[in-house]
Amino acid sequence: MENAQFGPLFVEISVHRMCDLYRNKCKTALEHMTQEQLWTQPYPGANTTGGIVLHVAEHIHRSVLRLNERESLLPSGFSHYFPDTYEQPEEVITRLDAELASWTESVNRLLEHPQRIQPDHVHDIYHLVEHASYHLGQVIDRAKAASGADFDFARNGLNERYLRSQIDQNRRRQEFLARNQEIYTL
């Protein structure tokens, strides 16, 4: 693979991982939790599950600011940002979805001009995906402990094969649109 193709492919994989795998796993986990379970500390001094999800949403928001070169708006103290808002699980997912939508929009603008993808973008996106993955593991573990649910994501289709199919399907859609765009401009 050419280096020129790596950046866009990496970014595309990251979008699908965040939106198709992590988001859906998080949503499934939270759907099995009550509001009380979402905001209960599993041990003294621990962050709540809801606080962890909102921490990830804030990390996504910060990534949007970086991607849009608005880093001056980044407040400090993020590493300790685990708010307890006592919202319903659906409200927390709605907040996560809003940040993911904004992030996806920013990333898609970057992908419209792949030559603009810089090493800093790759580093920031990789860090976001890794950070979200770490916290997703916490959320799933806590949801299992609180609800007794066995999610078995891999067997239920939220796995690497699914991720790859989403990426391939998206590529075919983009190729189709590009071919049709050429036809309409002739």
Salt bridges, closest charged atoms under 4 A:
GLU12 OE1 - ARG171 NH2 2.82
ASP20 OD2 - HIS16 ND1 2.52
GLU31 OE2 - LYS27 NZ 2.38
GLU87 OE1 - ARG95 NH1 2.61
ASP97 OD1 - ARG23 NE 2.70
GLU99 OE1 - HIS61 ND1 3.39
GLU105 OE2 - ARG109 NH1 3.09
ASP152 OD2 - ARG155 NE 2.60
GLU160 OE1 - ARG17 NH2 2.98
